[in-house]
Amino acid sequence: MQYDVIIIGGGMGGLTAGALLVRWGLRVLLLEQGERTGGYVTSFKRSGFTFDATGAFLGGCEEGEEFYTILEQTDALRHLSFLPIETSRNIYPDFTLDLNLQGGFEAYISGVKGLFPQEQRGLEQYFSLIRKIGEEINRFEGRTWWHTILFPFFFWHLIRYQRASLGAILDQYFRSAGIKQVLATLPAHLPPSRLSLLFTATLITKVLAQRVWYPRGGMGAIPQALERAFVEGGGKVRLKTVVERIEVKGGRVQGVITKEGDFFSAQRVVAAINIRRALHDLLPEAYRRRVSGVVRGLEYSLSSFLVYLGVKIDLDRRAYPYFTYISPGDAEVEYEQLRKGEMPDDPSMIITIPTLLDSSLAPGGHHIVRIMTPAPSAFRNEWGWHDRSRYRTIKDEMAQRLIRLVEVRYMPVLSERIKVIEAATPFTLERYTANEKGATYGLAPTPGQIGVGRPANKTPLRGLYLAGHYTRPAHGIVGAALSGRFVADTIMEEQRK
Ligand SMILES: Cc1cc2nc3c(=O)[nH]c(=O)nc-3n(C[C@H](O)[C@H](O)[C@H](O)COP(=O)(O)OP(=O)(O)OC[C@H]3O[C@@H](n4cnc5c(N)ncnc54)[C@H](O)[C@@H]3O)c2cc1C
């Protein structure tokens, strides 16, 4: 059968592109190598517990916001409901900060100001800058020809801060190390000196300063809803199907060939997978040069190590919020160690307890406690994965180490109460999703890999498009979904022409 569009990869980028394109009347085939769609955004079950494999929260879920609008347009919204995440707790070596995640920008600002009254002036200037950048990003997304003609006038901050790191701006406005630690606590696996200021502003204005959500039923509910909407709209999904080649003839994409040797024909292919695999491994050699510039010099984000625990415990909800971040102090030192392939003795950790939001995820009287920490894929010769028993040992040792750290710093009785334990290494993340080196967020959000510095959604090869967290606009559940939206918009625009 001839399709209008073939999508490789059923993560958030691929699913969103597919679900939108079928709604707009195109014949779409989605090929996914795994046993289910979702990519990183998935849940798995063990002994009555439903664990989230990776994600912990998302923004943009209220009417009029970006993710909500995508869900509405794809018709996936009716299969989903979101639970508000009320607070987060950030524990630093010398102080703790509880943030109200339901109060919008003002609550975020006042939470930070309350802890650092002496930094009042710097905070006002910093948040005013973040707000202005956020406004320009919104304007850029809805820009008209008028904005484009008068670009420097409408986008002065975007131009000025395109290459700025968060660290440089924090050093300009603040003196105390504490406030810099707080303002650099962001889901990016990068220290302030390497993190893009524009990305930071996007994250604060679009996620932290909006309300933050968790899907009822666990993270896997999101891809399930999108897949359902895609299929109901007429889309075809083939699971357990690895695409091994993108066929190109006369400079134009013709379709894809799977590992089993099946050929599927379409003049447009969306690769919503690891970018090097898409633009190098899958392309015929003669065409690789045409796109080699897109992948040259790209930097992946660090990977992660996760421990999933099913515990029999009675938790005091006032003592334990859903989301807790434990900071080691100096993010720059931690990052340098991770870059060398070492795991720090005292790593930063995110602890989430989703059963506080949705008790149906565990049997009665039980909770889920998940620990996540940044991790290098190179640790101890790639986690010893070439030797099964060595891999098992390294993985178990790391899981036990993190459990002990959480016990000492946060939840004293944890290890006595564990009923189920699972762990994931960077290798696990790569094995399930083919994200090279288990890159947590695809491309690292450095100043050089933001905005126009990020690979475009349309490649120089006719008929080949990119979606997902290696491309524009950004990483994350919503970032990848938006990339799918950008691709769908581009394809529809071309169809109309
Ligand atoms: C530990 C962790 C925690 C995270 N926490 C959050 C969070 O709290 N909030 C948030 O917003 N984001 C979070 N993220 C990031 C977010 O999950 C990702 O940025 C986003 O889901 C990426 O979506 P994607 O579509 O780009 O790719 P992926 O999720 O990687 O999906 C790609 C899909 O393509 C398939 N595939 C690959 N190659 C082939 C092939 N050759 N043929 C067929 N199929 C193929 C894979 O199997 C996979 O299903 C987290 C990520 C990790 C790893």
The ligand as an ORCA input file, in Angstrom:
! r2SCAN-3c Opt
* xyz 0 1
  C      15.038      9.188     32.757
  C      14.290     10.229     31.989
  C      13.459     11.117     32.647
  C      12.751     12.086     31.924
  N      11.886     12.916     32.584
  C      11.116     13.785     31.882
  C      10.104     14.549     32.540
  O       9.870     14.420     33.748
  N       9.384     15.423     31.784
  C       9.596     15.588     30.442
  O       8.914     16.406     29.809
  N      10.542     14.859     29.797
  C      11.289     13.952     30.473
  N      12.228     13.191     29.831
  C      12.510     13.454     28.406
  C      11.427     12.964     27.466
  O      10.980     11.693     27.870
  C      11.984     12.883     26.034
  O      12.623     14.099     25.688
  C      10.897     12.601     24.992
  O       9.975     11.648     25.457
  C      11.552     12.115     23.703
  O      10.584     11.724     22.765
  P      11.019     11.328     21.280
  O       9.793     11.140     20.485
  O      12.016     12.299     20.786
  O      11.860      9.985     21.358
  P      11.847      8.571     22.088
  O      11.034      8.594     23.314
  O      13.251      8.186     22.190
  O      11.111      7.625     21.024
  C      11.753      7.134     19.883
  C      11.035      5.866     19.453
  O      11.584      5.418     18.220
  C      11.728      4.002     18.248
  N      12.789      3.658     17.293
  C      14.097      4.004     17.357
  N      14.762      3.541     16.281
  C      13.849      2.884     15.513
  C      13.924      2.191     14.267
  N      15.061      2.087     13.578
  N      12.786      1.618     13.771
  C      11.604      1.718     14.428
  N      11.490      2.368     15.623
  C      12.592      2.957     16.145
  C      12.096      3.719     19.699
  O      11.831      2.379     20.049
  C      11.209      4.719     20.449
  O       9.937      4.170     20.739
  C      12.918     12.189     30.515
  C      13.741     11.280     29.841
  C      14.402     10.283     30.564
  C      15.244      9.277     29.830
*
